[in-house]
Amino acid sequence: MAFFIQHLQPVACLLAAAAFSASAVAQTSPPPEPDAAVWAACLKKLRPQAARAGVSASTWTAAFKNVTPDGGVLAKLDNQPEFKTPIWDYLAGLVDDERVADGQRQLQAHMPTLERVAQAYGVDPATVVAVWGVESNFGQSFGRYPLVQALGTLSCFGRRQAFFQQELLATLHILQRGDVPPERLVGSWAGAFGHTQFMPTTYERLAVDFDGDGRGDLTASVPDAMASTAHFLQKAGWKSGLLWGAEVKLPAGFNLAGEGRRTKRPASAWAERGVTPVAGGSATAVFGADTPLGLMTLAGANGPAFLVSRNFDAIYGYNAAESYGLAIAHLSDRLRGGTPFATPWPTDDPGLSRAQRRELQTLLAQRGHDIGTVDGMLGDNEQSRLGHEANGRAGQKLLKALQQP
Ligand code: CA
């Protein structure tokens, strides 16, 4: 989550979806080897800064014992994905039937906690669980990078050192307070960790102890993670009881110029212009006449369109990407029993769910293609051999072709 991901959105998407990455990563050059002398000099410089910020000598020594810089993290920082993931692929993997079913089970399992969270922070259960589902697949994927090593590396090498030094400092504070044991302080390459993937500075500002054991622990405590997420959204401007938005139908020939998530107009103005919620009713009836709403489209006027409220902006604040915000918002609707979007994405080759990606790769493997891990992305060679355009992407067309006996 947070900040840097807006510069690296495609990478963030890959991480979040945990579904596209293998072949993209495989095609990059080997990670650069960080210079040991630079590392030593950098730590020597950072250590007194940490001490001035209250990090004790024993905390520092324990944290950096046997830690060496990780070139793989630097490769992630500089990695420009070869192809941008289309929005329909991104959403097909993040909001599929499997995640909806998993999320509904989690809603059931944690409802007493989620109701208390809603009372305390004003954020409803489905929204909180949707963040959880998109960030870590309900606690199943936290990331694999030890935070001190990853953030230490990024503090000493690469192009965002000042930013990552603040994250490293926050990590050391977390360790010093004993909020999270060192062995569980593992997360994304950029330092997001736990059930809802907070950056360490975000943790410092907003994490809460909701299970009452005296520690805010986003790795081991679902109540702490749920409450911390709701706290984040509350601070980001969440308004209790307000819809995040709704899919809408645009009148024929509607001019999108100048419109966007940030260009807010009262619901009544949209209603007057003929912008209508697909689920029925007028924008005024659904949102209230004076509610400020922006019109968001992610694939032009021919794809799904949405009127979005300040609650969408709060979700957006979690990761600074509209595609990401839509994944969470839409998953929350699906968890409440909502339907898939009424308007199809403007493509003749829609994206694959995670189950379909696994099926496709199993089918490919049965035909003798070396596809590596089951991740839903294909190398160009496999596609060419199969007679499809070589663009590194697998969609419904390829799956259907492979399903033919
Ligand atoms: Ca706790």
Residues whose N, C-alpha, C, O or C-beta is under 5 A from the ligand:
A	BS01	CA	D209 F210 D211 G212 D213 G214 R215 G216 D217 S221 D224
